[in-house]
Amino acid sequence: MTAVTTAPPPTRRRRVAVWVSIGVVVVIVGVIATILSGLGQWSRRDVLDPESTGADGARALARVLDQHGVAVHVVRDRHALDEALDAAGRTDRLPAMATLVLPDSPLLSDTTFQQMADGADDVVIPDPQARSARVLFDAELSGYGTDQPIGPGCALTAAQRAGSISPGTLFAPPKDPDVTACYTVDGDAALLRATRGGRTVTLIDATELFTNATLADDGNAALGVNLLGAHSDLIWYVPSAGDADTGEVPPDLGALTPGWVSPVIVLLLLVGVAAAVWRGRRFGPLVAENLPVTVRAAETTDGRARLYARSGDRLHVADRLRIGTLNRLARLLGLGRSTPANEISDAVADRLGMPRAQVRGILLDDRPDSDRALLALSDSLRELERRAHQAVRPDTNPPTDSGRTP
């Protein structure tokens, strides 16, 4: 005998194809999102990055300097900076015709920052912090400027040519004849320049003046070109994590976790995906049912009666009988639906000339304690309703019990 192999049913093949398609789409979307995120990070970069086109970048200023004949050399680590020094033919100092843009990065220690600042003849600190003001000028940060443009207020040629600006961070100028303070507000200055031994160091908050978003305001562009374009070469240093001194940067989460954690996390994710595929399968189409289902009123009445008889709840049965009788009596006497039960009982007694206590006992108060008493109450309700119907409409026959539901 030969074994007969059967191909999987079409429904199963379609299900597998759907899950494979979903997996492919998820992978493609993840790859595209990663690429777009990387492109966004590359175009944004950091604040005052000369190659960043974001609002906080400084690419616009770099382009303006290039149009004015200034060669902008961007270096992103200290090794590249050393190579630029070697290419210039001097290992201890930058060439005299070059300006160094040196951000005050927390990745650099005080000693390293001081050494890098001392290695250039013309240094501009574009984002000064308390450390740079203290190390290079023996000054302190004192506040923040106003939104109103401020004039130079000093004899510095670069500031005189630029005109008014809206300054950012302010510094308390030191009592040093070699330090020039410009753009002063209540005695504090937005620009400090020290000239010592033929070297110049300039301190200014370029994050508020030289970014792509603010370069066109007031005299910001002219001031940036005058400060950074004083020489034919501009070396713009952008610190990176690799420039940090040993022991200066705390270990990240990846360095603190054991090596087996990442593989275990990946394995758990794969197990979760497999479990979702396994338990997320469909159980087939829904069962169709012809609706609606019609049930006769008599069957419903009989079913309820059997439930009441099985439970022995005589009082509930009596209440249902009384409620039906009261509703029919209220309609017969022309009373509204919101009429209280005691008022309906009194109206029936007055209409029939019966004592109110007797009618109220039938309609409201009597409590059957046996099946015989419940049957007697049912007869009394039927008789009371018959008499009320004869009193109100004597020319018509009283209603029968057929089709009546409690």
C-alpha positions as CSV (number, residue, x, y, z in Angstrom):
1,M,0.0,0.0,0.0
2,T,1.2,3.5,-0.7
3,A,1.0,6.3,1.8
4,V,-1.3,9.1,0.7
5,T,0.0,12.6,1.6
6,T,-2.5,15.5,1.7
7,A,-1.6,19.1,1.3
8,P,-2.5,21.5,4.0
9,P,-6.0,23.0,3.5
10,P,-6.2,26.4,1.7
11,T,-7.4,28.1,4.8
12,R,-4.3,27.1,6.7
13,R,-2.1,28.2,3.9
14,R,-3.8,31.6,3.8
15,R,-3.4,32.0,7.5
16,V,0.3,31.3,7.3
17,A,0.7,33.7,4.4
18,V,-1.1,36.4,6.3
19,W,1.3,36.0,9.3
20,V,4.4,36.0,7.1
21,S,3.1,39.1,5.4
22,I,2.5,40.8,8.7
23,G,6.1,39.9,9.9
24,V,7.6,41.2,6.6
25,V,5.7,44.5,6.9
26,V,6.8,45.0,10.6
27,V,10.4,44.4,9.7
28,I,10.2,46.8,6.7
29,V,8.5,49.5,8.8
30,G,11.2,49.1,11.5
31,V,14.0,49.4,9.1
32,I,12.5,52.5,7.5
33,A,11.9,54.1,10.9
34,T,15.4,53.4,12.0
35,I,16.8,55.0,8.8
36,L,14.6,58.1,9.1
37,S,15.5,58.5,12.7
38,G,19.2,58.3,11.9
39,L,18.8,60.8,9.1
40,G,17.0,63.1,11.5
41,Q,19.7,62.8,14.1
42,W,22.4,63.5,11.4
43,S,20.7,66.6,10.2
44,R,20.0,67.9,13.7
45,R,23.2,67.0,15.5
46,D,24.1,69.1,18.5
47,V,23.8,72.8,19.4
48,L,26.1,75.0,17.4
49,D,27.2,72.2,15.2
50,P,28.6,73.9,12.0
51,E,27.1,71.1,9.9
52,S,23.7,71.0,11.4
53,T,20.7,72.5,9.6
54,G,18.5,72.4,12.7
55,A,17.3,75.5,14.5
56,D,20.1,75.2,17.1
57,G,22.8,74.4,14.5
58,A,25.3,76.8,13.0
59,R,25.5,75.7,9.4
60,A,24.2,79.1,8.2
61,L,27.1,80.9,9.9
62,A,29.6,78.4,8.5
63,R,28.2,79.1,5.0
64,V,28.4,82.9,5.5
65,L,32.1,82.6,6.7
66,D,32.9,80.4,3.6
67,Q,31.4,83.1,1.3
68,H,33.7,85.6,3.0
69,G,36.8,83.5,2.1
70,V,37.2,81.9,5.5
71,A,38.1,78.2,5.3
72,V,36.0,76.3,8.0
73,H,37.7,73.1,9.2
74,V,35.4,70.9,11.4
75,V,37.1,68.5,13.7
76,R,35.0,66.2,15.9
77,D,37.7,64.7,18.3
78,R,41.0,65.6,19.8
79,H,42.9,63.2,17.5
80,A,41.5,65.1,14.5
81,L,42.5,68.3,16.2
82,D,46.1,67.1,16.6
83,E,46.2,66.1,13.0
84,A,45.1,69.6,12.0
85,L,47.9,70.9,14.1
86,D,50.4,68.6,12.5
87,A,49.1,69.6,9.0
88,A,49.7,73.2,9.9
89,G,53.3,72.4,10.7
90,R,53.1,73.2,14.4
91,T,52.4,70.8,17.2
92,D,52.2,73.1,20.1
93,R,50.2,76.1,18.8
94,L,47.8,76.7,15.9
95,P,49.1,78.9,13.1
96,A,48.8,82.6,13.8
97,M,46.3,83.1,11.0
98,A,43.7,80.7,12.4
99,T,40.8,80.9,14.9
100,L,39.8,78.1,17.2
101,V,36.1,77.7,18.2
102,L,36.3,75.8,21.5
103,P,32.9,74.8,23.2
104,D,32.9,74.5,26.9
105,S,32.0,70.8,27.0
106,P,31.5,68.9,30.3
107,L,33.4,66.0,28.6
108,L,36.6,67.9,29.0
109,S,38.3,68.3,32.4
110,D,39.5,71.7,33.6
111,T,43.1,70.8,32.8
112,T,42.3,69.6,29.3
113,F,40.1,72.6,28.6
114,Q,42.8,75.0,29.8
115,Q,45.5,73.2,27.7
116,M,43.3,73.3,24.5
117,A,42.5,77.0,25.1
118,D,46.3,77.8,25.6
119,G,47.1,76.0,22.3
120,A,45.6,78.7,20.0
121,D,46.4,82.4,19.4
122,D,42.7,83.3,18.8
123,V,40.1,81.4,20.8
124,V,36.3,81.9,20.8
125,I,34.2,80.2,23.5
126,P,30.7,80.0,21.9
127,D,28.8,78.4,24.8
128,P,30.5,79.6,27.9
129,Q,29.7,78.0,31.3
130,A,30.7,78.8,34.8
131,R,33.9,76.7,34.3
132,S,35.1,78.6,31.2
133,A,34.4,82.0,32.8
134,R,36.3,81.0,35.9
135,V,39.3,79.3,34.3
136,L,39.9,81.8,31.4
137,F,38.7,85.1,32.9
138,D,38.3,84.7,36.6
139,A,34.7,85.9,36.1
140,E,31.3,84.7,37.1
141,L,27.9,84.2,35.4
142,S,25.6,87.0,36.6
143,G,22.3,86.6,34.7
144,Y,20.6,86.8,31.4
145,G,20.1,89.6,28.9
146,T,17.0,91.4,27.9
147,D,14.9,91.1,24.7
148,Q,15.8,94.7,23.8
149,P,18.8,95.3,21.5
150,I,21.9,96.6,23.3
151,G,24.6,98.7,21.7
152,P,28.3,97.6,21.9
153,G,29.4,100.2,24.5
154,C,33.0,99.3,24.0
155,A,35.9,100.1,21.6
156,L,36.2,96.5,20.2
157,T,36.2,96.8,16.4
158,A,34.2,93.6,15.8
159,A,31.4,94.8,18.1
160,Q,31.4,98.3,16.6
161,R,31.0,97.0,13.1
162,A,28.2,94.6,14.1
163,G,26.1,97.1,16.0
164,S,23.3,96.2,18.5
165,I,22.4,92.7,19.5
166,S,20.0,91.0,22.0
167,P,22.4,89.3,24.4
168,G,22.0,86.0,26.1
169,T,24.1,85.0,29.1
170,L,25.7,87.9,31.0
171,F,29.0,87.9,32.9
172,A,30.4,90.0,35.8
173,P,33.6,91.4,34.2
174,P,36.8,91.1,36.2
175,K,38.9,94.1,37.2
176,D,41.5,93.4,34.7
177,P,42.8,96.1,32.2
178,D,43.5,93.4,29.6
179,V,39.8,92.4,29.5
180,T,37.3,94.3,27.3
181,A,33.6,94.1,28.2
182,C,31.0,94.8,25.5
183,Y,27.2,94.9,25.4
184,T,26.8,95.7,29.1
185,V,23.5,95.6,31.0
186,D,23.5,97.0,34.5
187,G,27.3,96.5,34.8
188,D,27.3,93.0,33.4
189,A,28.6,92.2,29.9
190,A,27.5,89.8,27.2
191,L,31.0,89.7,25.5
192,L,34.3,89.5,27.2
193,R,37.6,89.5,25.4
194,A,41.0,89.1,27.0
195,T,44.3,90.0,25.2
196,R,47.4,88.6,26.8
197,G,50.8,88.2,25.2
198,G,49.4,88.5,21.7
199,R,46.6,85.9,22.3
200,T,43.0,86.7,22.4
201,V,40.2,84.8,24.1
202,T,36.6,85.8,23.5
203,L,33.6,84.7,25.7
204,I,30.1,85.1,24.2
205,D,26.8,83.2,24.4
206,A,26.5,82.1,20.7
207,T,23.6,79.8,21.5
208,E,21.4,82.9,21.5
209,L,23.1,84.7,18.6
210,F,24.8,82.5,16.0
211,T,22.4,79.6,15.6
212,N,20.4,79.1,12.3
213,A,17.2,80.4,14.0
214,T,18.7,83.7,15.3
215,L,21.6,84.6,12.9
216,A,19.5,87.0,10.9
217,D,18.3,89.0,13.9
218,D,19.9,92.4,14.7
219,G,23.6,92.4,14.2
220,N,24.2,88.7,15.0
221,A,25.5,87.7,11.6
222,A,27.9,90.6,11.4
223,L,29.2,89.9,14.9
224,G,29.7,86.2,14.2
225,V,31.6,87.0,11.0
226,N,33.8,89.6,12.7
227,L,34.7,87.3,15.6
228,L,35.1,84.0,13.8
229,G,36.3,85.4,10.4
230,A,39.2,87.5,11.7
231,H,41.7,85.0,10.1
232,S,41.6,83.1,6.9
233,D,41.3,79.7,8.7
234,L,38.7,78.7,11.2
235,I,39.0,75.4,13.1
236,W,35.7,74.5,14.7
237,Y,36.1,71.8,17.3
238,V,33.0,69.7,18.1
239,P,33.6,67.5,21.3
240,S,32.6,63.9,21.3
241,A,32.3,61.2,24.0
242,G,35.6,59.7,22.9
243,D,37.4,63.0,24.0
244,A,36.5,62.5,27.7
245,D,39.4,62.0,30.0
246,T,39.7,58.5,31.6
247,G,37.3,58.3,34.5
248,E,35.5,61.5,33.7
249,V,32.4,59.8,32.1
250,P,30.4,57.4,34.3
251,P,29.7,54.0,32.8
252,D,26.5,53.6,30.9
253,L,23.8,51.0,31.4
254,G,25.3,48.6,28.8
255,A,28.6,48.6,30.7
256,L,27.0,47.9,34.0
257,T,24.8,44.9,32.9
258,P,26.3,41.4,32.4
259,G,26.9,40.2,28.9
260,W,24.2,37.6,29.0
261,V,21.4,40.1,29.6
262,S,21.0,41.3,26.0
263,P,20.8,37.7,24.5
264,V,18.2,36.8,27.1
265,I,16.1,39.9,26.3
266,V,16.2,39.1,22.6
267,L,15.3,35.4,23.3
268,L,12.3,36.5,25.4
269,L,11.1,38.8,22.7
270,L,11.3,35.9,20.2
271,V,9.4,33.7,22.6
272,G,6.7,36.3,23.0
273,V,6.3,36.7,19.3
274,A,6.1,32.9,18.8
275,A,3.5,32.6,21.6
276,A,1.4,35.4,20.1
277,V,1.5,33.6,16.7
278,W,0.6,30.3,18.4
279,R,-2.2,31.4,20.7
280,G,-3.5,34.1,18.3
281,R,-4.8,31.7,15.7
282,R,-8.4,31.9,14.6
283,F,-10.9,29.2,15.7
284,G,-12.9,29.2,12.5
285,P,-15.9,31.2,11.3
286,L,-18.8,32.2,13.5
287,V,-21.9,29.9,13.5
288,A,-24.8,31.5,11.7
289,E,-28.2,31.6,13.4
290,N,-31.5,32.6,12.0
291,L,-32.8,35.5,14.0
292,P,-35.1,36.7,15.5
293,V,-36.6,33.7,17.4
294,T,-40.4,34.1,18.0
295,V,-41.8,32.7,21.3
296,R,-45.5,32.7,21.9
297,A,-46.8,34.6,24.9
298,A,-48.6,31.5,26.3
299,E,-45.3,29.6,26.4
300,T,-43.7,32.4,28.3
301,T,-46.6,32.6,30.8
302,D,-46.5,28.8,31.3
303,G,-42.8,28.9,31.8
304,R,-42.9,31.6,34.4
305,A,-45.8,29.8,36.2
306,R,-43.8,26.6,36.5
307,L,-40.8,28.6,37.9
308,Y,-43.0,30.3,40.5
309,A,-44.6,27.0,41.4
310,R,-41.2,25.3,41.7
311,S,-39.9,28.0,44.0
312,G,-43.0,28.3,46.1
313,D,-42.9,32.0,46.0
314,R,-46.7,32.7,46.5
315,L,-46.3,36.3,47.5
316,H,-44.5,37.1,44.2
317,V,-47.2,35.4,42.2
318,A,-49.9,37.3,44.1
319,D,-48.0,40.6,43.4
320,R,-47.9,39.9,39.7
321,L,-51.6,39.1,39.7
322,R,-52.4,42.2,41.6
323,I,-50.3,44.4,39.4
324,G,-52.0,43.2,36.3
325,T,-55.4,43.7,37.9
326,L,-54.6,47.2,39.1
327,N,-53.3,48.3,35.7
328,R,-56.5,47.1,34.0
329,L,-58.8,48.7,36.6
330,A,-56.9,52.0,36.3
331,R,-57.5,52.0,32.5
332,L,-61.1,51.0,33.1
333,L,-61.7,53.9,35.5
334,G,-59.8,56.4,33.4
335,L,-56.9,56.8,35.9
336,G,-53.4,57.7,34.8
337,R,-50.5,55.3,34.9
338,S,-48.8,57.1,37.8
339,T,-51.9,56.8,40.1
340,P,-50.8,55.1,43.4
341,A,-52.2,51.7,44.1
342,N,-54.1,52.8,47.2
343,E,-56.0,55.5,45.2
344,I,-56.9,52.9,42.6
345,S,-58.3,50.6,45.3
346,D,-60.3,53.4,46.9
347,A,-61.7,54.4,43.5
348,V,-62.8,50.8,42.8
349,A,-64.5,50.6,46.3
350,D,-66.4,53.8,45.8
351,R,-67.5,52.8,42.3
352,L,-68.8,49.4,43.5
353,G,-70.1,50.6,46.8
354,M,-67.9,48.2,48.8
355,P,-66.0,48.8,52.0
356,R,-62.5,50.3,51.2
357,A,-60.9,47.9,53.7
358,Q,-62.3,44.9,51.9
359,V,-61.2,46.0,48.4
360,R,-57.8,47.1,49.7
361,G,-57.4,43.6,51.3
362,I,-58.0,42.0,47.9
363,L,-55.8,44.4,45.9
364,L,-53.1,45.2,48.4
365,D,-53.0,43.7,51.9
366,D,-54.0,40.1,52.0
367,R,-51.0,37.7,52.0
368,P,-51.7,34.1,50.8
369,D,-50.0,31.5,53.0
370,S,-51.0,28.4,50.9
371,D,-51.9,27.4,47.4
372,R,-55.6,27.3,48.3
373,A,-55.3,30.9,49.6
374,L,-53.5,32.0,46.4
375,L,-56.2,30.4,44.3
376,A,-58.9,32.1,46.4
377,L,-57.1,35.5,45.9
378,S,-57.0,34.9,42.1
379,D,-60.7,34.3,42.1
380,S,-61.4,37.4,44.2
381,L,-59.3,39.5,41.8
382,R,-61.2,38.1,38.8
383,E,-64.6,38.7,40.4
384,L,-63.6,42.2,41.5
385,E,-62.5,43.1,38.0
386,R,-65.7,41.6,36.5
387,R,-67.9,43.6,38.8
388,A,-66.0,46.8,38.1
389,H,-66.4,46.2,34.4
390,Q,-70.1,45.7,34.7
391,A,-70.4,48.9,36.8
392,V,-68.5,51.0,34.3
393,R,-69.7,49.4,31.1
394,P,-72.9,47.5,31.8
395,D,-73.8,47.2,28.1
396,T,-70.6,45.1,27.2
397,N,-69.5,41.7,28.2
398,P,-66.7,41.5,30.8
399,P,-63.3,40.3,29.5
400,T,-62.4,36.7,29.6
401,D,-59.2,35.1,31.0
402,S,-58.0,34.0,27.6
403,G,-54.8,35.6,26.6
404,R,-54.5,37.4,29.9
405,T,-51.0,37.6,31.4
406,P,-50.3,38.7,35.0
